Amino acid sequence: MKQTSPDWATWLAQMEQVLGVTLDEQRRAELLVHFTRIAGMAEPLMAFPLDDRLEVAGVYKA
């Protein structure tokens, strides 16, 4: 199944509203560059096939 890449500009606009943060255009553009770069670095990891029988990691409870 091919995943499409997120629309980072829309996501960032939504996060600005949710978090109540106002960004100027320069900062918004820089964040879009970073999000796109991070997504590109994560792509090979996310594409790595995992066996369905792998055990799920435990959840730490304090």
PEHU-V391680 format. One record per residue. N is the residue number from 1. PHI is phi in whole degrees, 0 to 359 (999 if undefined). OMEGA is omega in degrees with one decimal (999 if undefined). Layout:
{{N	PHI	OMEGA} {N	PHI	OMEGA}}
//
This chain:
{{1	999	-178.9} {2	276	177.1} {3	266	176.3} {4	270	180.0} {5	283	-178.1} {6	294	173.2} {7	274	-173.4} {8	297	179.8} {9	295	177.9} {10	294	179.8} {11	300	-179.2} {12	296	177.9} {13	297	178.1} {14	294	179.6} {15	294	175.4} {16	301	-179.9} {17	291	-177.7} {18	298	-176.7} {19	273	-179.0} {20	68	-178.5} {21	246	176.3} {22	250	-180.0} {23	251	173.1} {24	278	-175.2} {25	300	-179.1} {26	296	-179.8} {27	293	178.7} {28	299	179.6} {29	297	179.6} {30	294	177.6} {31	297	178.0} {32	297	176.4} {33	298	-178.2} {34	293	179.6} {35	298	178.9} {36	295	179.0} {37	296	179.9} {38	297	178.5} {39	298	177.5} {40	296	178.3} {41	290	-177.8} {42	280	-175.2} {43	306	179.7} {44	297	178.6} {45	294	-179.6} {46	292	-179.7} {47	276	-177.9} {48	294	-177.9} {49	287	177.3} {50	246	177.2} {51	291	179.8} {52	297	-177.8} {53	270	179.0} {54	295	179.3} {55	285	178.5} {56	283	178.8} {57	297	178.9} {58	291	179.7} {59	255	179.4} {60	286	176.8} {61	236	-179.0} {62	278	999}}
//
